[in-house]
Amino acid sequence: MDQHFHTSGETSRGSIKRKLEDTRDDRIKLLRFNSDKQYSSNMNRNTGHKHGHVFAVEVATYDSSFPDYRQPVEIGCFSLDSYRQFFNDGRQLKCYVEPSSKNPNFNLRDGYKDRYIKRNEHIKEKLDHILKWVLVNKQRFPMSADGKSPAVGNQLHTDFITWRGHLTKILTTPYESREGWLMAVTLFNGTYYMSEVETEEAKRQREHRTEMQEELMYGGYKFEQYLCADKPQGNPNPAGVVNTNEAFCTVVRTRLSSHSLVFAGEVDCKDISCPSQKPPQCYLELKTSREMYNPNQQRNFHRFKLIKWWAQSFLPGVPRIIAGFRDDEGKVVSLQSFDTMKIHHLVKNERNCWKPAVCLNFCDAFLSFVKKVVTQDDHRLVHLFSWQPGKDISYTVHMDSVYSFLPDWYVEKLLYGEVINP
């Protein structure tokens, strides 16, 4: 993010600004000097090793009563346009249009060759869009104990800020058997920021996707195009271009046990049939899956796919999922609605199947582990938590490394109360 400074105006104003900038630079240097001393001291006490203790991942450990999870409240939203430009509004939110048939025969391959603009996956945006939203919405964060608003005190009085997708991966970890993850965590100004890092295996899979896999990814976006209109009382336009740069994201606040959470997540559309429903209760998630022909396929669907659908919608409080089931020709042959809060009833009687309480208890324990491990407040310091299926969670510590993800424009503007123009 470029920083813009106005050079016009009276000489005295320019002089005052230079003095303020000099003071700011001196303060940053002092903060960095002190943090370097503290980091070096901590490393010496730990005999110079940058590897930490491990955190066990065992289902039985977390199989207890459901923890307290507060009803998520939307505190804002933002949109990304066709160029991934940030807007502090809901201009990209689509409206759900109920199809006339439960057997719609949507062609999910239509437009793949000639009406598809795909987001550049090589660009890693990390938390940048959420951070932009934070800077222009500090007044939406809680008041501090002394009555000062975050805009004055500059602290957000929030434990964790992250993407919903990162929390989804953590929730489903106790039952995940294929994909590992890397989570970078930085403690800055009293708040833990968590940003996923692409694993080498995930990178390899992304760079070597088959044409069929690419088509399936496209099909999910195409499904949304068949069911969504740009405006209320509008009509879907499946003849249009699918542009995966565009997105609408909700920002919600909630609490898991002792952890206050603010996270953003992409939302597919809103249900306009019930105007009294407010966000996030009016939102819908749209999903596609292969048609099931036998009980074994249904068991796998319940065990491996529904857990991710549930976690993704449960976290922000999205109440309903509309699923389109496709045949081998890429045609949606049936639609089914899933109530998020009832999904676990579909799986609870199956042997060795997942439990929502285990997922939430594990996430609660992991966040507590992060708080215990990450104690030094420094935007340049990253604790990289690593997990592979069948293994414990471990972490390494990195200073001023490729894993650092809080940009200078965010650090300085949060500390000094400046506001960016989205």
C-alpha angles and dihedrals in degrees: 000000000000118000117225122207123187112228098183125092137060121341092237091057090051091050092050091049092051090051091050091049091048089051091048092049091049090051092050091049090050092048090050092047092051093044091049089053092048093046092049091048092050091049091051092051088052091051091251097292117140095197121097140202120290130247118218122233108204124147094214091058092062100036098114139102121322113273124231110278114176120223105267115246122202109234096175147327141220140199135221117207130212089284094047090252114158122241123181094224145065101262093128096052110120129209121235116238115199109231118235093234135042086216099052101162093218112183105226093186095058111117096010093122101039112015104046128108109184124202115246103255092189089072109084108205094182109182095330098118093047090048091053089052092050093053094055095040106044089128088068092066122091124279115254125243093263093053097254117135120232088252087066103032094036092217116116096208089220125123101211136020118185147119121289089235091061091054090047090059091050093048093052096043097100089061101034115113104169117036127053126196146211121215121190114206127191127181109214129167092345097309129102113226116199123196127173120237119209112248121227090247092051090049091050092050092047092051094047103043116148122236089253092055091050090051092050091053090050090048092063091058092042090055089058090052091058093053105035135076127193093233139021111278088018127124130239116257109211089168090067130094120278106226113181092191090077119087145158116212131192120211114211137182123212142142131238107197104301096348120097110208135196115182140158127222136177115254123203101207147319129253107238094183090088107045091179091066111096127202130316091018091059095055126104132201118216120207140172130208139168117273113259121230105173141028093258091059090049092051090052090048091052094044104042109019105033092056090061093044090050096047094046093053099033095058097061094031099252103164104201142036123201110205127195116202114210132201126225090274092061095254121137103234100174143015129214132183121219123196105220094219092051099047093094089059088066093059107029095094095049119101116259092356127151126275125209092218091057090052094050095042091051092050090048091051093046093052089050089051090052091052091050093049102038106061105139114091105218128128091212095055119089129188107202112206115201131193135176125182111273093018137094122254113262133177143207129201124232132183121201091347139144086271094064108113109169105097123220092242089062097043095050097042093048093048096045101036098244118148128216124222107241 
